[in-house]
Amino acid sequence: MPSGLIALLDDVAGIAKLAAASVDDMGAAAGKASTKAAGVVIDDTAVTPRYVVGLSPARELPIIGKIAVGSIRNKLLVILPVALLLTAFAPWAITPVLMCGGAYLCFEGAEKLMEMFGAGGHDDDGPVTDDPAALEKATVSGAVRTDLILSAEIMTIALSDVSSEPLLTQAGVLIIVGLIMTVVVYGVVGLIVKMDDVGLHLAQRDSKGVRALGRGMVKAMPVVMSALSTIGTFAMLWVGGGILLHGSHTLGLHWPAVPVEHLSHTIASALGPVGGLAGWLTTAVISAVIGVVVGGVIAFVLHQAMRLKPGAKH
């Protein structure tokens, strides 16, 4: 009996060691995958603040919190199972699905761009409400839809790094990456939108220099938030266009992805210390142009289709 108990304890210890090794491997893989996906955080962080511009300051953090919860649901309840199923049974479908999401971002960005220049947009087709609760619900809903595409890009990048690992490891890595990226993105967004409160706090300190800094932050934040709204619109275009650009290359279309890549590398090599930034800007600008073209075409087709509906305004 004692020997049987000892054998059982040995087996439990062996299983525990394997589990610990598996967790270590999963953590290392998640760290590596998070590093690869970190670039998308810039895009996500640029897009999100635009959704709280013009809303009550008291509701900014609660709204961001709701969007963050929606982002976690997107990643864990929608993208995770779909990504694992596609990886197992239809890996060829991942790129086309992502490109559909990229096209949606292009459409959303093009619509917002049309509104900026007074050409109307999809918001003109629906009722306008002054109800704060309804406005907040619509804002969160729109932000979560956009987050779905950005989160899918993050999770796909992470999945590509562990695609050869066992299914359980893939799932664990995606969960860890999804949670880390959500905390980072919406933590940064929350900090950005509350910088005016930080400035107000600094403006009440004893030091003249700190007070001056605080007053400057308070005065600058309305301009910064307005700029972020515009940047967010263009971010949707460059992210959507970038997804289409990369996806077309993955599907075997060398144009325009290869010429764009060569141009970006050429500019980066020619400009030395600022070459990396210049190369990224080159790709971002071209991606945004692609986003405007694709999104504009989709918006035009949808608007024409809406006019054909019975009772539509012409």
Solvent accessible surface area in square Angstrom, and as a share of the most:
residue,aa,sasa,rsa
1,M,199,0.89
2,P,98,0.61
3,S,81,0.52
4,G,45,0.43
5,L,99,0.49
6,I,104,0.53
7,A,52,0.40
8,L,102,0.51
9,L,102,0.51
10,D,88,0.46
11,D,87,0.45
12,V,82,0.47
13,A,47,0.36
14,G,31,0.30
15,I,115,0.59
16,A,56,0.43
17,K,148,0.63
18,L,131,0.65
19,A,52,0.41
20,A,54,0.42
21,A,50,0.39
22,S,45,0.29
23,V,97,0.56
24,D,100,0.52
25,D,94,0.49
26,M,29,0.13
27,G,37,0.36
28,A,71,0.55
29,A,20,0.15
30,A,1,0.01
31,G,37,0.36
32,K,129,0.55
33,A,0,0.00
34,S,14,0.09
35,T,102,0.60
36,K,105,0.44
37,A,0,0.00
38,A,45,0.35
39,G,47,0.46
40,V,9,0.05
41,V,20,0.12
42,I,107,0.54
43,D,21,0.11
44,D,2,0.01
45,T,18,0.10
46,A,15,0.11
47,V,2,0.01
48,T,6,0.04
49,P,0,0.00
50,R,33,0.12
51,Y,30,0.11
52,V,2,0.01
53,V,54,0.31
54,G,80,0.77
55,L,33,0.17
56,S,58,0.38
57,P,85,0.53
58,A,82,0.64
59,R,92,0.34
60,E,16,0.07
61,L,88,0.44
62,P,50,0.31
63,I,2,0.01
64,I,7,0.04
65,G,34,0.32
66,K,98,0.42
67,I,1,0.00
68,A,18,0.14
69,V,81,0.47
70,G,0,0.00
71,S,0,0.00
72,I,57,0.29
73,R,125,0.46
74,N,13,0.07
75,K,3,0.01
76,L,44,0.22
77,L,125,0.62
78,V,71,0.41
79,I,15,0.07
80,L,20,0.10
81,P,55,0.35
82,V,70,0.40
83,A,12,0.09
84,L,25,0.12
85,L,105,0.52
86,L,38,0.19
87,T,32,0.18
88,A,65,0.50
89,F,163,0.68
90,A,19,0.15
91,P,81,0.51
92,W,191,0.67
93,A,13,0.10
94,I,33,0.17
95,T,26,0.15
96,P,48,0.30
97,V,83,0.47
98,L,29,0.15
99,M,39,0.17
100,C,92,0.55
101,G,14,0.14
102,G,0,0.00
103,A,23,0.18
104,Y,65,0.25
105,L,0,0.00
106,C,0,0.00
107,F,27,0.11
108,E,17,0.08
109,G,0,0.00
110,A,3,0.02
111,E,0,0.00
112,K,39,0.16
113,L,28,0.14
114,M,52,0.23
115,E,59,0.27
116,M,88,0.39
117,F,164,0.68
118,G,68,0.65
119,A,69,0.53
120,G,24,0.23
121,G,6,0.05
122,H,55,0.24
123,D,72,0.37
124,D,100,0.52
125,D,92,0.48
126,G,35,0.33
127,P,137,0.86
128,V,137,0.79
129,T,59,0.34
130,D,140,0.73
131,D,72,0.37
132,P,104,0.66
133,A,71,0.55
134,A,39,0.30
135,L,80,0.40
136,E,21,0.09
137,K,154,0.65
138,A,61,0.47
139,T,19,0.11
140,V,21,0.12
141,S,49,0.32
142,G,13,0.12
143,A,4,0.03
144,V,27,0.16
145,R,122,0.45
146,T,2,0.01
147,D,3,0.02
148,L,63,0.31
149,I,17,0.08
150,L,1,0.01
151,S,0,0.00
152,A,21,0.16
153,E,32,0.14
154,I,0,0.00
155,M,0,0.00
156,T,34,0.20
157,I,46,0.23
158,A,0,0.00
159,L,6,0.03
160,S,69,0.45
161,D,41,0.21
162,V,3,0.02
163,S,61,0.39
164,S,109,0.70
165,E,75,0.34
166,P,88,0.55
167,L,107,0.53
168,L,136,0.68
169,T,18,0.11
170,Q,11,0.05
171,A,18,0.14
172,G,11,0.11
173,V,0,0.00
174,L,0,0.00
175,I,64,0.33
176,I,58,0.30
177,V,0,0.00
178,G,1,0.01
179,L,72,0.36
180,I,76,0.39
181,M,7,0.03
182,T,4,0.02
183,V,108,0.62
184,V,64,0.37
185,V,2,0.01
186,Y,13,0.05
187,G,45,0.43
188,V,59,0.34
189,V,0,0.00
190,G,9,0.09
191,L,106,0.53
192,I,39,0.20
193,V,3,0.02
194,K,36,0.15
195,M,55,0.25
196,D,42,0.22
197,D,67,0.35
198,V,58,0.33
199,G,0,0.00
200,L,96,0.48
201,H,106,0.47
202,L,35,0.17
203,A,19,0.15
204,Q,132,0.58
205,R,120,0.44
206,D,136,0.70
207,S,57,0.36
208,K,159,0.67
209,G,53,0.51
210,V,50,0.29
211,R,68,0.25
212,A,54,0.42
213,L,105,0.52
214,G,0,0.00
215,R,118,0.43
216,G,38,0.36
217,M,32,0.14
218,V,54,0.31
219,K,155,0.66
220,A,43,0.34
221,M,17,0.07
222,P,89,0.56
223,V,106,0.61
224,V,59,0.34
225,M,24,0.11
226,S,66,0.43
227,A,46,0.36
228,L,26,0.13
229,S,28,0.18
230,T,55,0.32
231,I,75,0.38
232,G,0,0.00
233,T,1,0.00
234,F,78,0.32
235,A,0,0.00
236,M,0,0.00
237,L,0,0.00
238,W,45,0.16
239,V,6,0.03
240,G,0,0.00
241,G,0,0.00
242,G,23,0.22
243,I,14,0.07
244,L,25,0.12
245,L,15,0.08
246,H,130,0.58
247,G,3,0.02
248,S,13,0.09
249,H,63,0.28
250,T,80,0.46
251,L,97,0.48
252,G,44,0.43
253,L,110,0.55
254,H,120,0.54
255,W,192,0.67
256,P,34,0.21
257,A,8,0.06
258,V,37,0.21
259,P,59,0.37
260,V,12,0.07
261,E,78,0.35
262,H,113,0.51
263,L,83,0.41
264,S,14,0.09
265,H,107,0.48
266,T,87,0.51
267,I,50,0.25
268,A,28,0.22
269,S,95,0.61
270,A,80,0.62
271,L,87,0.43
272,G,48,0.46
273,P,142,0.89
274,V,89,0.51
275,G,1,0.01
276,G,58,0.56
277,L,110,0.55
278,A,18,0.14
279,G,5,0.04
280,W,111,0.39
281,L,81,0.41
282,T,20,0.12
283,T,46,0.27
284,A,9,0.07
285,V,90,0.52
286,I,44,0.22
287,S,3,0.02
288,A,15,0.11
289,V,86,0.50
290,I,36,0.18
291,G,0,0.00
292,V,56,0.32
293,V,90,0.51
294,V,44,0.25
295,G,0,0.00
296,G,28,0.27
297,V,88,0.50
298,I,52,0.26
299,A,0,0.00
300,F,128,0.53
301,V,85,0.49
302,L,80,0.40
303,H,40,0.18
304,Q,65,0.29
305,A,50,0.39
306,M,81,0.36
307,R,118,0.43
308,L,153,0.76
309,K,107,0.46
310,P,137,0.86
311,G,86,0.82
312,A,29,0.23
313,K,191,0.81
314,H,179,0.80
